[in-house]
Amino acid sequence: MKIKFCLVFAFAITILNVHSQKLNVAKLDSLFKALNDKNLFMGSISISKNGNQIYSNAIGKADIADNIPLSANTKFRIGSTTKIFTSALVLKAVELKKISLDQTIHSFFPTIVNSQKITIRNLLNHRSGIHELLAADEFANGYTEAKSQEEMISILSKFQSDFEPNTKADYSNSNYYLLTLILEKTYKKTYSELLEEQIIKPLKLKNTYFGGKINIQNNECYSYYFSNKWEEDTEGDMSVPLGAGAIVSTPSDLTLFIEKLFQGKIISLKSLKLMTQIQDKYGMGIFALPFYDKNGFVHRGQIDSFSSVLSFFPEEKLAIAIITNGSVYDKKKILIAALSNYFNKPYSINFEGYEPANEDLETIVGTYKSPDSQQKIIISINNKRLYANFTNQSLFLLEPLSKNKFENIWEGNKFDFGLKNEIIFEANGKQIKFYKI
């Protein structure tokens, strides 16, 4: 199936100062109308400047079966964007001298491999070497069943380290699951209680909390994947991600949260500087987001078929949050459109997409190895969408560009499957050939 539609945004490049920059609301409205008309995206956006919301929109359904529309106040699971909240709670505990960044996790988790070497700092900036928990055999078919903390620690304790602590960085949900337990053990309170006491109440967030089973009557929404039509996805049990991905929120609450965080209203500005110090692409629960000559910060999340992104540009005091409960069109493209709109940058949006046949995807699935790399690439399918991951790393979505060419839109890496049982992987202008094993 080809989706054909082209909408071009062209903005005159003029010399403007920050105060004269503003959104062209009609252009953004036309984007969301097109996404809705073409059935490419369901979700909500909020854009805030200097603490004032300057744009909001919601399209699609919270519950397709009962024809309940999404609204600006619909609450979504935000997935790994939760990690910004968890990082702030940990750094607050450090400020209160309840824990220290350089203490090891051995007293909390003696059965975790290398626990005597891994520090709280290593967990925060993904330098622990602890294997990704969702890659465990126990979660091969998802995580719809509740897991006790004892069960989760048992699973994590079976992992060998992916690398020696603090020698490199690699994203792992395990780090933030363990940080959640450290917070709970330290305060003798649940993560939900700490979130409420230290962030939600002080900031007066109206629609943010630790999630549970989806409740449509509470203005929450289901998530959907597209397979000729929208299909309701299963629900992950929040006992598995905890502080790595279990928060429910709205875009307007997220923009308020990130604004207050950068104002020093949750943690001190000194702690914020630590949080936003980037090493090997990772900060403490946050990443850098460069855009032309502007420097922002971002985190994105994925859980079930929910997806989120929260960004902030400190110099401009510009916050953008996008959450979707079903998308064919990637949220990063919407984020780029919004930023291009605000910063008066030329940008074109092309909805002429390619949807590969499932049988073509199945021929690609497998494990690939290269004589020029120590890493293997594992290609898999979930809900008729293609995913890849390198050895011991998290899954990422591959967006189809044509029958044989795919892209990891967040990193810009390209995958060419044009030759049978081979991948030509391209990153930063360099190509490496991988062979199916």
C-alpha positions in Angstrom: 0.0 0.0 0.0 1.3 3.4 -0.9 0.2 6.5 1.0 0.3 9.4 -1.3 0.1 13.0 -0.1 2.6 15.8 -0.1 2.5 18.9 2.1 5.3 21.3 1.8 6.1 23.9 4.4 8.3 26.7 3.1 9.3 29.5 5.4 11.2 32.6 4.4 14.6 32.7 5.9 14.8 36.1 7.6 16.9 37.6 10.4 14.8 37.4 13.5 15.5 37.6 17.2 14.1 35.1 19.7 11.3 37.4 20.7 9.9 37.8 17.2 9.9 34.1 16.6 6.4 32.6 16.7 4.5 29.6 15.4 2.5 29.6 12.2 -0.5 27.9 13.7 -2.3 27.4 10.4 0.7 25.5 9.0 0.8 23.2 12.1 -3.0 22.7 11.9 -2.8 21.7 8.3 -0.1 19.1 9.2 -2.3 17.5 11.9 -5.4 17.6 9.6 -3.4 15.8 7.0 -2.1 13.2 9.5 -5.7 12.7 10.7 -7.2 12.5 7.2 -4.6 10.0 6.0 -4.9 7.9 9.2 -1.2 8.2 9.9 -1.1 9.4 13.5 -3.2 9.5 16.6 -2.0 11.6 19.5 -1.5 15.0 21.1 1.0 17.8 21.1 1.7 20.8 23.4 4.2 23.6 22.7 5.0 26.1 25.4 7.1 29.2 25.4 8.2 31.0 28.6 5.7 28.8 30.5 2.8 29.7 28.3 1.2 27.2 26.0 1.3 28.5 22.4 0.0 25.5 20.6 -2.0 22.4 21.4 -3.7 19.8 19.2 -5.1 16.3 19.5 -6.2 13.9 16.7 -7.5 10.4 16.6 -9.3 8.1 19.1 -8.7 7.2 22.7 -11.0 4.2 22.2 -11.8 3.2 18.6 -14.4 0.6 19.6 -16.5 3.1 21.5 -15.6 6.0 19.2 -14.1 8.1 22.0 -11.9 10.9 20.6 -8.6 12.0 22.0 -8.5 15.5 23.6 -5.9 17.8 25.1 -6.5 16.2 28.5 -6.4 12.6 27.4 -3.7 10.7 29.4 -1.2 8.5 27.7 1.5 6.1 28.9 4.8 7.9 28.2 7.3 5.0 28.3 11.0 5.9 28.8 10.3 9.6 29.0 9.6 8.5 32.6 13.4 8.4 33.0 13.7 12.2 33.3 11.4 12.1 36.3 13.3 9.2 37.9 16.7 11.0 37.3 15.3 14.1 39.0 14.1 12.1 42.0 17.5 10.4 42.3 19.4 13.7 42.1 17.1 15.2 44.7 18.0 12.3 47.0 21.6 13.1 46.4 21.1 16.7 47.3 19.4 15.6 50.5 22.4 13.4 51.2 20.3 10.2 51.4 22.5 8.6 48.7 25.6 9.6 46.8 26.4 9.4 43.1 29.6 7.5 43.7 28.4 4.9 46.1 28.2 1.4 44.6 24.9 -0.6 44.4 26.4 -3.6 46.2 24.5 -2.9 49.4 21.2 -2.8 47.5 21.8 -5.6 45.0 24.7 -7.9 46.0 23.6 -10.6 43.5 23.9 -8.2 40.4 27.2 -9.0 38.5 29.7 -6.2 39.2 27.5 -4.6 41.8 30.6 -3.8 43.9 31.9 -1.7 40.9 28.7 -0.1 39.6 27.8 3.3 41.1 24.5 5.1 41.1 26.1 7.6 38.7 26.8 4.7 36.3 23.1 3.7 36.4 22.0 7.3 35.8 24.1 7.7 32.7 23.8 4.1 31.3 27.5 3.3 32.0 26.8 0.2 34.2 27.1 -2.6 31.7 24.0 -4.2 33.1 22.2 -6.1 30.3 18.8 -4.9 29.0 16.1 -6.4 31.1 13.5 -6.6 28.3 15.9 -8.8 26.4 15.5 -11.6 29.0 13.9 -14.8 27.9 11.1 -14.1 30.4 9.9 -11.2 28.3 10.3 -12.8 24.9 6.5 -12.6 24.4 6.1 -9.2 26.1 5.5 -8.3 29.7 1.7 -8.4 30.2 2.1 -10.3 33.5 3.0 -8.7 36.8 6.5 -9.4 38.2 7.5 -9.0 41.8 10.7 -7.1 42.6 12.2 -10.3 43.8 11.5 -12.0 40.5 13.0 -9.0 38.6 16.2 -9.0 40.6 16.5 -12.7 40.0 16.2 -12.1 36.3 18.8 -9.3 36.4 21.1 -11.3 38.5 21.4 -14.0 35.8 22.9 -11.5 33.3 26.6 -11.3 32.7 27.9 -7.7 32.2 27.9 -6.3 28.7 31.0 -4.4 29.5 33.1 -3.3 32.5 31.4 -0.5 34.4 32.2 3.1 33.3 34.2 2.0 30.2 31.4 2.9 27.8 27.7 3.7 27.6 24.8 1.7 26.4 21.1 2.3 27.0 19.5 -0.2 29.3 16.1 -0.1 31.1 17.7 -2.2 33.8 19.5 0.9 35.1 16.4 2.8 35.8 14.5 -0.1 37.2 17.3 -0.5 39.8 17.3 3.3 40.5 13.6 3.0 41.3 14.3 0.3 43.9 17.1 2.3 45.4 14.7 5.2 45.8 12.1 3.0 47.4 14.6 1.3 49.8 16.1 4.7 50.7 12.9 6.5 51.5 10.9 3.4 52.5 8.1 4.7 50.2 6.8 3.6 46.8 8.0 5.2 43.6 4.4 6.4 43.1 4.4 8.2 46.5 7.8 9.8 45.9 6.6 11.0 42.5 3.5 12.5 44.0 5.3 14.2 46.9 8.3 15.6 45.2 7.1 16.4 41.6 3.4 16.1 41.0 2.1 18.1 44.0 4.7 20.8 44.1 4.3 21.5 40.3 0.5 21.0 40.4 0.6 18.5 37.6 -3.1 17.6 37.0 -2.8 14.5 34.8 0.5 12.8 35.8 0.9 9.7 37.9 2.3 6.2 38.1 0.3 4.1 35.7 -1.8 0.9 36.2 -4.2 -0.9 34.0 -5.6 1.4 31.4 -8.9 3.0 32.5 -10.8 4.8 29.7 -13.3 6.2 32.3 -10.3 8.0 33.8 -9.7 9.8 30.5 -6.9 7.4 29.5 -6.5 5.8 26.1 -5.7 2.5 24.5 -2.7 2.1 22.1 -3.0 0.8 18.6 -0.8 -0.5 15.8 -1.7 -0.2 12.1 -2.3 -3.3 10.0 -4.6 -2.3 7.2 -6.6 -0.8 10.1 -5.9 0.2 13.7 -5.6 -2.8 16.0 -5.6 -2.5 19.7 -2.2 -3.4 21.3 -1.7 -5.4 24.5 -1.0 -3.7 27.8 2.4 -4.1 29.4 2.2 -4.5 33.2 3.8 -1.5 34.9 5.5 -3.6 37.6 8.1 -4.4 34.9 9.3 -0.9 33.8 8.6 1.0 37.1 10.7 4.2 37.0 12.1 3.2 33.6 8.8 3.7 31.9 5.6 3.5 33.9 4.4 7.1 34.1 1.1 8.3 32.6 0.8 12.0 31.6 -0.3 14.5 29.0 1.7 16.8 26.7 0.8 19.9 28.6 1.8 18.4 31.9 5.1 17.3 30.4 5.9 20.7 29.1 5.2 22.2 32.5 7.4 19.6 34.1 10.4 20.2 31.9 10.1 24.0 32.2 10.1 23.7 36.0 13.0 21.3 35.9 15.2 23.7 34.0 14.1 26.6 36.3 15.6 24.7 39.3 12.2 24.1 40.8 12.7 20.3 41.3 16.4 19.9 41.7 19.1 22.6 42.0 20.7 24.2 39.0 23.9 22.5 40.1 22.3 19.1 39.9 20.6 20.1 36.6 24.1 20.8 35.2 25.1 17.3 36.2 22.0 15.8 34.6 22.6 17.6 31.3 26.3 16.8 31.0 26.6 14.6 27.9 29.1 11.8 27.7 29.1 9.3 24.9 25.7 10.7 23.8 24.1 10.1 27.3 23.2 12.5 30.1 21.4 11.5 33.3 18.0 10.5 32.0 18.3 13.0 29.1 20.0 13.4 25.7 21.3 16.4 23.7 19.0 17.6 20.8 20.9 19.9 18.5 18.8 21.8 15.9 20.7 24.0 13.5 22.5 26.4 15.8 20.1 25.7 18.7 20.9 23.4 21.6 18.1 21.5 23.3 17.6 18.4 25.4 15.3 15.5 24.8 14.0 12.1 25.9 11.7 9.8 24.1 9.7 6.8 25.1 8.0 3.7 23.8 5.6 1.3 25.6 3.0 -1.0 24.0 2.1 1.1 20.9 2.4 4.4 22.9 5.2 6.7 22.0 6.4 10.0 23.4 9.0 12.7 23.0 9.7 15.6 25.4 12.2 18.3 24.4 13.4 21.6 25.8 15.5 24.4 24.5 16.8 26.4 27.5 18.0 29.5 25.7 14.6 30.0 24.0 12.6 28.5 27.0 10.8 26.4 24.4 9.2 23.1 25.4 7.6 20.6 23.0 5.9 17.4 24.0 4.3 14.9 21.7 2.6 11.7 22.7 0.9 9.1 20.4 -1.2 6.1 21.0 -0.8 5.0 17.4 1.4 6.1 14.6 2.6 5.2 11.2 4.2 8.6 10.8 7.1 9.0 13.2 6.9 11.6 15.9 10.4 12.8 15.2 9.2 14.2 11.9 6.4 16.0 13.7 8.9 17.4 16.2 11.2 18.6 13.4 8.2 20.2 11.7 7.3 22.1 14.9 10.9 23.2 15.5 11.3 24.3 11.9 8.0 26.2 12.1 9.0 28.0 15.3 12.6 28.8 14.2 11.7 29.9 10.7 13.6 27.1 9.0 12.6 25.7 5.6 11.2 22.2 5.8 9.2 19.9 3.6 6.9 17.1 4.7 6.3 14.2 2.3 3.6 11.7 3.1 4.4 9.5 0.2 5.4 6.4 2.2 6.2 2.8 1.4 4.7 -0.1 3.2 6.6 -3.3 2.5 4.7 -6.6 2.2 5.0 -8.9 5.3 6.5 -11.7 3.2 9.3 -9.4 2.1 10.0 -8.5 5.8 10.1 -12.1 6.7 12.9 -12.8 4.3 15.0 -10.1 6.0 14.5 -11.4 9.6 17.6 -13.0 11.1 21.0 -12.4 12.7 23.8 -10.7 10.7 27.6 -10.6 11.3 30.4 -8.6 9.7 34.1 -9.4 9.5 34.6 -5.6 10.0 32.7 -5.4 13.3 32.4 -7.2 16.6 28.7 -6.4 16.7 25.9 -8.5 15.3 22.7 -7.0 14.0 19.4 -8.8 14.9 16.5 -8.0 12.6 12.9 -8.9 13.9 9.3 -8.2 13.1 6.6 -7.0 15.6 3.1 -5.9 14.5 4.2 -5.9 10.9 7.0 -3.4 11.5 10.7 -4.1 11.2 13.0 -3.6 14.2 16.8 -4.0 14.6 19.2 -4.2 17.5 22.9 -4.6 17.8 24.3 -7.2 20.2 23.2 -6.5 23.8 21.5 -3.3 22.8 17.9 -2.1 22.7 15.5 -2.6 19.8 14.9 0.4 17.5 12.3 0.8 14.7 13.4 0.8 11.1 11.3 3.0 8.8 10.9 1.8 5.2 12.1 4.0 2.5 11.6 1.5 -0.3 11.3 -2.3 -0.6 14.9 -2.9 0.4 16.0 0.3 2.1 15.2 1.3 5.7 16.3 4.0 8.1 16.6 4.5 11.9 15.1 7.9 11.9 16.4 9.0 15.3 20.0 8.2 14.5 20.0 8.7 10.8 21.5 5.2 10.1 20.5 3.4 6.9 20.0 -0.3 6.2 20.1 -1.7 2.7 18.7 -5.2 2.2 19.0 -5.1 -1.6 21.3 -8.2 -1.7 20.0 -11.5 -0.4 21.2 -12.4 3.1 23.2 -9.2 3.3 22.9 -5.8 5.0 24.8 -2.7 3.9 24.7 -0.6 7.1 25.5 3.1 6.8 26.3 5.4 9.7 28.1 8.8 9.6 28.9 8.3 5.9 30.6 4.9 6.5 29.3 1.7 5.2 29.8 -1.8 6.7 28.5 -5.0 5.1 26.9 -7.6 7.3 26.0 -11.2 6.3 23.2 -13.4 7.6 24.4 -16.3 9.8 
